[in-house]
Amino acid sequence: MAKGTGQGSGRRGEHDLKVRVKTSKGRKIGSTLWLQRQLNDPYVAKARAEGFRSRAAYKLIELNERYKLLHKGQRIVDLGAAPGGWSQVAAPIVGSTAEHPLIVGIDYLEMDPIDGVILLKKDFNDPDAPQLLIDALGGHKADLVLSDMAAPTTGHRATDHIRIMALVELAADFAIQVLAPGGAFVAKVFQGGTEHELLHTLKRHFTTTIHAKPPASRAGSAEAYLVARGFKA
Ligand SMILES: C[S@@+](CC[C@H](N)C(=O)[O-])C[C@H]1O[C@@H](n2cnc3c(N)ncnc32)[C@H](O)[C@@H]1O
């Protein structure tokens, strides 16, 4: 199993592992590498220590530090919310409570409840999903639409790209439908891969549209975030 090597030059990364995981019978090499990466990931340890359900929580924390996305009283939609890190980060900042929930999250995976967050267990691709989210907002417009949705990867780059872009386009259409003037849209995309047409649409609807790679997003991954602010109604 996991074994400490005692190495510690201060450099972090795959070449400088503190914990090595031996392959064992029945565990595939991919699973072994995943486990090794988890055990050596400072964000995983931090999330555990600070009570966040996912290391993804730090991506929103870092995006918020940089772009000042979260504010008291905002209404937020969290697309692809499970296991709940982003909603956990946002709820106390916007002041969302069980009595007065301001955040609605959706995921097809089961999620444990989060105080102040309405959670829908549903595929966002379902035709009735957008309306259910709008209903859950209680007739109010949203100030921020977040999408960390990612379809399970196939390993085939072109296919993965098409799948994630289909989700982003759906999320962008939804954001344009539900955002209040001045609102913002944040979505996971593949680096350098945002379709020209989608960028063009976003630039028409938002004052600023940029790509960001927060430090918590693994350097080796093609993941990036699209941050569109200043929704023009
Ligand atoms: C990277 S995780 C999100 C992590 C989350 N932001 C957090 O902080 O815990 C991506 C999520 O998107 C969800 N997802 C992918 N496609 C979806 C879809 N079509 N409808 C709803 N959720 C979807 C997955 O089930 C997964 O839980």
Ligand as a Chemical Component Dictionary entry (heavy atoms), coordinates in Angstrom:
data_LIG
# 
_chem_comp.id                   LIG 
_chem_comp.type                 NON-POLYMER 
_chem_comp.pdbx_formal_charge   0 
_chem_comp.three_letter_code    LIG 
# 
loop_
_chem_comp_atom.comp_id 
_chem_comp_atom.atom_id 
_chem_comp_atom.alt_atom_id 
_chem_comp_atom.type_symbol 
_chem_comp_atom.charge 
_chem_comp_atom.model_Cartn_x 
_chem_comp_atom.model_Cartn_y 
_chem_comp_atom.model_Cartn_z 
_chem_comp_atom.pdbx_ordinal 
LIG C1  C1  C 0  -15.593 18.123 -11.489 1  
LIG S1  S1  S 1  -17.099 17.570 -10.857 2  
LIG C2  C2  C 0  -17.731 18.992 -10.048 3  
LIG C3  C3  C 0  -17.057 19.281 -8.741  4  
LIG C4  C4  C 0  -17.765 20.368 -7.958  5  
LIG N1  N1  N 0  -17.616 21.673 -8.586  6  
LIG C5  C5  C 0  -17.251 20.463 -6.560  7  
LIG O1  O1  O 0  -16.669 21.480 -6.212  8  
LIG O2  O2  O -1 -17.445 19.522 -5.785  9  
LIG C6  C6  C 0  -18.096 17.518 -12.289 10 
LIG C7  C7  C 0  -19.522 17.091 -12.042 11 
LIG O3  O3  O 0  -20.301 17.325 -13.221 12 
LIG C8  C8  C 0  -21.348 16.386 -13.198 13 
LIG N2  N2  N 0  -21.985 16.331 -14.510 14 
LIG C9  C9  C 0  -21.400 16.012 -15.686 15 
LIG N3  N3  N 0  -22.317 16.021 -16.660 16 
LIG C10 C10 C 0  -23.502 16.379 -16.079 17 
LIG C11 C11 C 0  -24.821 16.554 -16.574 18 
LIG N4  N4  N 0  -25.102 16.356 -17.860 19 
LIG N5  N5  N 0  -25.787 16.895 -15.701 20 
LIG C12 C12 C 0  -25.500 17.077 -14.385 21 
LIG N6  N6  N 0  -24.264 16.920 -13.862 22 
LIG C13 C13 C 0  -23.286 16.571 -14.706 23 
LIG C14 C14 C 0  -20.653 15.102 -12.785 24 
LIG O4  O4  O 0  -21.566 14.166 -12.295 25 
LIG C15 C15 C 0  -19.674 15.619 -11.712 26 
LIG O5  O5  O 0  -20.210 15.451 -10.427 27 
# 
loop_
_chem_comp_bond.comp_id 
_chem_comp_bond.atom_id_1 
_chem_comp_bond.atom_id_2 
_chem_comp_bond.value_order 
_chem_comp_bond.pdbx_ordinal 
LIG C1  S1  SING 1  
LIG S1  C2  SING 2  
LIG S1  C6  SING 3  
LIG C2  C3  SING 4  
LIG C3  C4  SING 5  
LIG C4  N1  SING 6  
LIG C4  C5  SING 7  
LIG C5  O1  DOUB 8  
LIG C5  O2  SING 9  
LIG C6  C7  SING 10 
LIG C7  O3  SING 11 
LIG C7  C15 SING 12 
LIG O3  C8  SING 13 
LIG C8  N2  SING 14 
LIG C8  C14 SING 15 
LIG N2  C9  SING 16 
LIG N2  C13 SING 17 
LIG C9  N3  DOUB 18 
LIG N3  C10 SING 19 
LIG C10 C11 SING 20 
LIG C10 C13 DOUB 21 
LIG C11 N4  SING 22 
LIG C11 N5  DOUB 23 
LIG N5  C12 SING 24 
LIG C12 N6  DOUB 25 
LIG N6  C13 SING 26 
LIG C14 O4  SING 27 
LIG C14 C15 SING 28 
LIG C15 O5  SING 29 
# 
